[in-house]
Amino acid sequence: MTTKPVVTVTGQTDADSVTINVEDKNCDVDAKIGKQSCRTINTCLRYEGKGDTPNDLEFTLRYNLDDHSPEPRAYFLSRDVKTDRDITVAKESKTKDHPNIIERRVRLEKNRQKCVKQRFFASSTMRDKLSPIHWSVNYTYHESRSGKLSGNQLEPAIDTTVPLSFENKINIANNCGKDDLCVPDLKVQAVADRQKFLLGTKDNTLLVNVTVHNGGEDSYETKLYFDVPEGFEYSGVVATDEKVLTVI
């Protein structure tokens, strides 16, 4: 009985920085999104073999970016994906234009480490800047239907006693001090545009100017709740500065 040779893959993945500052917009994403903050993921792998293992093998790397977040805050650059024939967008990616999950073919030589780089950008409009951006890279080897390589050599089996994926994270720069714990000091002021309101008048609108001031450290995912008085209907909101404003 002939046994398959066993291939053991080792590696790691990291970024070119331990933090990413979404205000440091250092690369052009596209004409629509404009400039964003970009970083590069560097993934290095090598394989060793027991038995009659091939001198080179092709693996598929699957990148899953911001995989701990319900909605991705970081994405791979569409330009990089489209210009590399070895990269495809995974079906599970939540976006197709700038994907968060991609697959990449890479050929490794036995006992030689190979590193591949992949750029990504973080959205400057993200609300959650406290949670790091995690990513994972897992590798797979796809056997042919015959189970044999050229020269009638048996295809190898992958050693599953070692990790089949590599993970890492990058922190998002924020103004939270050395302890990385944000302590904001929020004050809310609401002033109506009139002191009295008469029902039945032609001008039946009431404008409330709301000002939120933060005298402390940065405040993220902050929500402002406004109860509409009985008899009134909510009309809309107008932001008077360039801060991101979401109405729920």
C-alpha positions as CSV (number, residue, x, y, z in Angstrom):
1,M,0.0,0.0,0.0
2,T,1.4,3.4,-1.0
3,T,1.0,6.3,1.4
4,K,0.8,9.9,0.4
5,P,3.7,12.2,1.2
6,V,2.8,14.8,3.9
7,V,3.4,18.5,3.5
8,T,3.7,20.8,6.5
9,V,3.0,24.5,5.9
10,T,4.2,27.2,8.3
11,G,3.9,31.0,8.1
12,Q,2.7,34.2,9.5
13,T,0.9,37.4,8.5
14,D,1.4,41.0,9.7
15,A,0.9,44.6,8.5
16,D,3.5,47.2,7.8
17,S,2.4,49.1,10.9
18,V,0.8,48.3,14.2
19,T,-1.8,51.1,13.9
20,I,-3.7,52.8,11.1
21,N,-4.9,56.4,11.2
22,V,-8.0,56.9,9.1
23,E,-7.2,60.7,8.9
24,D,-3.9,60.0,7.3
25,K,-5.2,59.5,3.7
26,N,-2.1,58.3,2.0
27,C,-3.4,56.6,-1.2
28,D,-6.0,57.1,-3.9
29,V,-8.6,54.4,-3.9
30,D,-10.7,55.5,-6.8
31,A,-12.5,58.5,-8.3
32,K,-15.6,57.9,-6.2
33,I,-14.1,57.3,-2.8
34,G,-11.0,59.4,-3.2
35,K,-8.1,59.2,-0.8
36,Q,-8.1,56.9,2.2
37,S,-5.7,55.5,4.6
38,C,-3.9,52.4,3.2
39,R,-1.8,49.7,4.8
40,T,-0.1,46.5,3.5
41,I,-0.6,43.0,4.7
42,N,2.5,40.8,4.4
43,T,2.0,37.1,4.5
44,C,4.9,34.7,4.4
45,L,4.7,30.9,4.0
46,R,6.9,27.9,3.4
47,Y,6.4,24.1,3.2
48,E,8.5,21.1,4.1
49,G,7.8,17.6,3.1
50,K,8.1,14.0,4.3
51,G,8.4,11.4,1.7
52,D,8.4,11.9,-2.0
53,T,7.1,15.5,-1.9
54,P,7.0,17.7,-5.0
55,N,9.6,20.5,-5.4
56,D,6.8,23.1,-5.8
57,L,3.1,23.3,-5.1
58,E,0.3,25.8,-5.8
59,F,-1.8,26.9,-2.8
60,T,-4.8,29.2,-2.5
61,L,-4.7,31.9,0.1
62,R,-8.0,33.2,1.4
63,Y,-7.9,36.7,3.0
64,N,-10.8,37.7,5.3
65,L,-10.5,41.3,6.3
66,D,-12.1,42.8,9.4
67,D,-13.6,39.3,10.0
68,H,-14.5,40.1,13.7
69,S,-16.8,43.0,12.7
70,P,-20.5,42.6,11.7
71,E,-19.9,45.0,8.8
72,P,-16.4,45.5,7.4
73,R,-14.6,48.7,8.0
74,A,-11.6,47.9,5.8
75,Y,-11.4,46.7,2.2
76,F,-9.0,45.5,-0.4
77,L,-8.3,47.9,-3.3
78,S,-10.3,47.1,-6.4
79,R,-7.5,48.3,-8.6
80,D,-5.1,45.7,-7.1
81,V,-7.6,42.9,-7.4
82,K,-8.4,43.6,-11.1
83,T,-4.8,43.9,-12.2
84,D,-3.6,40.6,-10.7
85,R,-4.8,37.5,-12.5
86,D,-4.0,35.4,-9.5
87,I,-6.6,37.2,-7.3
88,T,-10.4,36.6,-7.4
89,V,-13.2,38.0,-5.2
90,A,-14.7,35.4,-2.9
91,K,-18.4,34.8,-3.2
92,E,-18.8,35.5,0.5
93,S,-17.4,39.0,0.2
94,K,-19.9,41.6,1.4
95,T,-18.9,44.0,-1.3
96,K,-17.7,43.2,-4.8
97,D,-16.2,46.5,-6.0
98,H,-13.8,46.8,-3.0
99,P,-14.0,43.4,-1.5
100,N,-13.3,42.3,2.1
101,I,-12.7,38.6,1.2
102,I,-10.4,37.6,-1.7
103,E,-8.6,34.4,-2.8
104,R,-5.1,34.4,-4.2
105,R,-3.1,31.7,-5.9
106,V,0.5,31.4,-4.9
107,R,3.2,28.8,-5.9
108,L,5.7,27.8,-3.2
109,E,9.0,26.0,-3.6
110,K,9.8,23.3,-1.0
111,N,11.9,24.6,1.9
112,R,11.9,28.2,0.6
113,Q,9.9,31.0,2.2
114,K,7.8,33.2,0.0
115,C,6.1,36.4,1.0
116,V,3.2,38.2,-0.7
117,K,1.9,41.7,-0.1
118,Q,-1.7,42.8,-0.3
119,R,-2.9,46.4,0.2
120,F,-6.1,47.4,2.0
121,F,-7.7,50.7,3.1
122,A,-9.8,51.6,6.1
123,S,-12.9,53.7,5.7
124,S,-12.6,57.2,7.1
125,T,-16.3,57.2,7.9
126,M,-16.2,54.2,10.2
127,R,-17.9,54.7,13.6
128,D,-16.1,52.1,15.6
129,K,-12.5,53.1,16.1
130,L,-12.0,51.3,19.3
131,S,-12.1,47.7,18.0
132,P,-9.0,46.6,16.1
133,I,-9.2,45.5,12.5
134,H,-8.6,41.7,12.5
135,W,-7.8,39.6,9.5
136,S,-7.1,36.0,8.7
137,V,-5.3,34.2,5.9
138,N,-6.0,30.5,5.5
139,Y,-4.3,28.2,2.9
140,T,-5.7,25.3,1.0
141,Y,-4.3,22.8,-1.5
142,H,-6.6,21.4,-4.2
143,E,-5.9,17.9,-5.4
144,S,-6.5,16.9,-8.9
145,R,-9.3,14.3,-9.6
146,S,-6.7,11.7,-10.4
147,G,-4.8,12.3,-7.1
148,K,-1.5,12.3,-9.0
149,L,0.9,14.8,-10.3
150,S,2.8,14.7,-13.5
151,G,5.2,11.8,-13.6
152,N,2.6,9.6,-11.8
153,Q,3.8,11.1,-8.5
154,L,1.2,11.0,-5.7
155,E,-0.3,14.3,-4.6
156,P,0.6,15.2,-1.0
157,A,-1.6,15.4,2.0
158,I,-1.6,18.6,4.1
159,D,-0.4,18.3,7.7
160,T,-3.5,19.2,9.8
161,T,-1.6,19.1,13.1
162,V,-0.3,22.6,12.4
163,P,-2.4,25.8,12.0
164,L,-4.3,26.0,8.7
165,S,-4.7,29.8,9.0
166,F,-2.8,32.8,10.3
167,E,-4.4,35.8,12.0
168,N,-3.4,39.2,13.1
169,K,-4.8,42.7,13.8
170,I,-4.1,46.4,13.4
171,N,-5.2,49.0,15.9
172,I,-7.0,52.1,14.8
173,A,-5.3,55.3,16.0
174,N,-7.6,57.4,18.3
175,N,-7.3,60.2,20.8
176,C,-7.8,58.1,23.9
177,G,-4.5,58.5,25.6
178,K,-1.8,56.0,26.5
179,D,-4.3,53.7,28.3
180,D,-6.3,53.4,25.0
181,L,-9.5,53.9,27.1
182,C,-11.6,56.8,25.8
183,V,-13.2,59.0,28.6
184,P,-15.3,61.6,26.8
185,D,-17.1,64.6,28.5
186,L,-20.2,65.2,26.4
187,K,-22.6,68.2,27.0
188,V,-25.7,68.6,25.0
189,Q,-27.6,71.9,24.4
190,A,-30.9,72.2,22.6
191,V,-32.5,75.6,21.8
192,A,-35.7,76.1,19.8
193,D,-36.0,78.8,17.2
194,R,-39.0,80.3,18.9
195,Q,-40.3,80.5,22.5
196,K,-44.0,80.1,21.6
197,F,-45.7,78.0,19.0
198,L,-49.2,78.7,17.8
199,L,-51.2,75.8,16.3
200,G,-53.0,76.5,13.0
201,T,-50.5,79.2,11.8
202,K,-49.2,79.0,8.2
203,D,-45.6,78.6,9.4
204,N,-46.0,75.3,11.3
205,T,-42.4,74.3,11.6
206,L,-40.3,74.3,14.7
207,L,-36.5,74.2,14.4
208,V,-34.4,72.9,17.3
209,N,-30.7,73.7,17.2
210,V,-28.8,70.9,19.0
211,T,-25.2,71.4,19.9
212,V,-23.0,68.6,21.3
213,H,-19.7,69.6,22.8
214,N,-17.0,67.1,23.9
215,G,-14.6,68.4,26.5
216,G,-12.8,65.1,27.0
217,E,-11.3,62.4,24.8
218,D,-12.8,61.1,21.6
219,S,-16.3,59.7,21.7
220,Y,-17.1,56.9,19.3
221,E,-20.5,55.4,18.2
222,T,-22.2,58.2,20.2
223,K,-26.0,58.4,19.7
224,L,-28.3,61.3,20.4
225,Y,-31.9,60.5,21.1
226,F,-34.7,63.1,20.5
227,D,-38.3,62.5,21.5
228,V,-40.7,64.2,19.2
229,P,-43.6,65.8,21.2
230,E,-47.1,64.6,20.7
231,G,-48.8,66.4,17.8
232,F,-45.6,67.0,16.0
233,E,-44.1,65.1,13.1
234,Y,-40.4,64.6,12.5
235,S,-39.3,66.4,9.3
236,G,-35.5,66.0,9.0
237,V,-32.1,66.9,10.2
238,V,-29.5,69.3,8.9
239,A,-25.8,69.0,9.8
240,T,-24.0,72.3,10.2
241,D,-20.5,70.9,10.1
242,E,-18.5,68.2,8.3
243,K,-18.7,65.6,11.0
244,V,-20.4,62.3,10.1
245,L,-24.0,62.4,11.2
246,T,-26.3,59.3,11.1
247,V,-30.0,59.5,11.9
248,I,-31.7,56.3,13.1
